[in-house]
């Protein structure tokens, strides 16, 4: 059976926590292929994304060099819903089974997503559980499995704040993202 692991997000910027989650899921699930899909217009987040999509896509390619980056949500324009993305993927790859990778925090809020019941019928969920964290299962019936991972406790919001700072604070962001991503951010003066 051909299975594709899908990892969606704003990736603004992609960071070492994203890398750790994806590596743990690939190791545990052994998918035939992996797609990373940056969101176009995240309907649940205000003022997102901060960096233009071309930069987020470039950073994903640098930070996750052995993974395919799919830009369909960026190209679609307007609000992007995961259920619509999976419908497109099912149309493009009808024989494929899809696994949607997400953190326990996002999984617990699945009921607030667009068409959660339909979405949960189109994919199986791989839920990253941080050490010592309980996974809260949404009310929507879902197929899911747990991916144990100890990603660093960092967020893109935290990284953007550090990058807006001066001196040592800005430099400390270097340890939180893949080095090629940090160099790209510096070169293009992103998040200032």
C-alpha positions in Angstrom: 0.0 0.0 0.0 1.3 3.4 -0.9 1.1 5.8 1.9 2.0 9.5 1.9 2.8 11.4 5.0 1.5 15.0 4.9 2.9 17.7 7.2 1.1 21.0 6.8 1.7 24.3 8.6 2.7 27.9 8.3 6.4 27.0 8.7 7.1 30.7 9.4 10.0 29.8 9.8 10.5 26.1 9.7 12.4 25.2 12.9 14.2 22.3 14.6 10.9 21.2 16.3 9.3 20.7 12.9 12.4 18.7 11.7 12.3 16.5 14.8 8.5 15.8 14.4 8.9 14.9 10.8 12.0 12.7 11.4 10.2 10.8 14.2 7.1 10.2 12.1 9.1 9.0 9.1 11.1 6.6 11.3 8.0 5.2 12.9 5.6 5.1 10.0 7.9 4.4 7.0 5.7 6.2 4.4 6.4 5.7 0.7 6.7 9.5 0.4 6.4 12.7 2.4 4.8 16.0 1.4 5.3 19.2 3.4 2.6 21.7 2.5 3.0 25.3 3.6 -0.4 27.0 4.3 -1.5 29.8 2.0 -3.9 31.8 4.1 -4.3 30.2 7.6 -7.9 30.9 8.4 -7.5 30.1 12.1 -4.5 32.5 12.6 -4.6 36.2 12.5 -1.9 38.1 10.5 -0.4 34.9 9.1 2.0 34.3 7.5 4.7 36.8 8.3 7.2 35.9 5.5 6.1 35.8 1.8 5.3 32.3 0.6 8.3 32.2 -1.7 10.6 32.6 1.3 8.7 30.0 3.4 8.9 27.5 0.5 12.7 28.2 0.0 13.3 27.8 3.8 11.4 24.4 3.8 13.5 23.2 0.9 16.7 24.2 2.8 15.5 22.9 6.2 14.0 19.6 4.9 16.1 18.8 1.9 15.0 15.2 1.5 11.3 16.0 1.5 9.0 17.2 -1.2 7.4 20.6 -0.7 4.0 21.0 -2.2 2.8 24.5 -2.9 -0.8 23.9 -3.7 -2.2 25.8 -0.7 -0.1 28.8 -1.5 -1.1 28.7 -5.2 -4.8 28.3 -4.4 -5.1 31.7 -2.7 -7.8 32.7 -0.3 -8.4 30.8 3.0 -6.9 27.3 2.9 -8.6 24.3 4.5 -6.8 21.0 5.0 -9.9 19.1 3.9 -9.8 20.8 0.5 -6.1 20.0 0.2 -6.7 16.3 0.9 -9.6 16.2 -1.6 -7.2 17.6 -4.3 -4.6 15.0 -3.3 -7.1 12.2 -3.5 -8.1 13.4 -6.9 -4.5 13.5 -8.1 -3.5 10.2 -6.4 -6.6 8.1 -6.1 -4.7 4.9 -5.1 -2.8 6.6 -2.3 -3.5 6.5 1.4 -2.8 9.7 3.4 -1.4 10.2 6.9 -1.8 13.7 8.3 1.0 14.6 10.8 0.2 17.1 13.5 1.0 17.9 17.1 -1.2 16.9 20.0 -2.3 20.5 20.6 -3.7 20.8 17.0 -5.2 17.3 17.1 -7.2 18.2 20.3 -8.7 21.1 18.3 -9.7 19.1 15.2 -13.4 19.6 15.9 -12.9 23.3 15.1 -11.3 22.6 11.7 -13.3 22.9 8.4 -15.5 19.7 7.9 -13.7 17.6 10.6 -15.8 14.5 9.9 -15.1 14.5 6.2 -11.4 15.3 6.8 -11.1 12.4 9.3 -12.6 10.0 6.7 -10.0 11.0 4.1 -6.8 10.6 6.3 -5.4 8.7 9.2 -3.7 11.0 11.8 -0.2 10.7 13.1 -0.2 12.6 16.4 3.1 13.7 17.9 3.1 13.3 21.6 5.7 15.2 23.6 7.3 13.4 26.5 4.9 13.3 29.5 2.0 14.9 27.5 -1.5 13.3 27.2 -3.1 13.4 23.8 -6.7 14.7 24.0 -8.8 12.9 21.4 -11.4 15.2 19.6 -15.1 14.3 19.6 -14.9 13.7 15.8 -14.3 9.9 15.3 -10.8 9.6 13.9 -8.2 6.9 13.0 -5.0 7.9 14.7 -1.7 6.7 16.0 0.7 8.2 18.4 4.2 9.3 17.3 6.5 9.6 20.3 8.9 12.4 19.9 10.8 14.8 22.1 10.8 17.9 19.9 12.5 21.0 21.4 9.9 23.3 23.1 10.2 26.1 20.6 7.7 27.9 18.3 7.9 30.0 15.2 6.4 32.9 17.2 9.3 32.7 19.6 11.9 32.5 16.8 10.3 35.5 15.0 10.5 37.5 18.3 14.2 36.6 18.7 14.9 37.6 15.1 13.3 41.0 15.6 15.7 41.6 18.6 19.2 42.9 18.4 22.6 41.3 19.1 22.7 38.2 21.2 19.0 37.6 21.3 18.9 37.5 17.5 21.9 35.2 17.4 20.2 32.8 19.8 17.7 32.0 17.1 20.5 30.3 15.2 20.3 27.3 17.5 16.5 26.9 16.9 16.4 26.5 13.1 18.5 24.5 10.6 21.6 26.4 9.9 20.8 26.8 6.2 17.4 28.3 7.2 19.1 30.8 9.6 21.6 31.8 6.8 18.6 32.3 4.4 16.8 34.5 7.0 19.9 36.6 7.5 20.6 37.0 3.8 17.0 38.0 3.0 16.6 40.0 6.3 13.4 38.3 7.2 11.4 39.0 10.4 13.0 42.3 11.1 
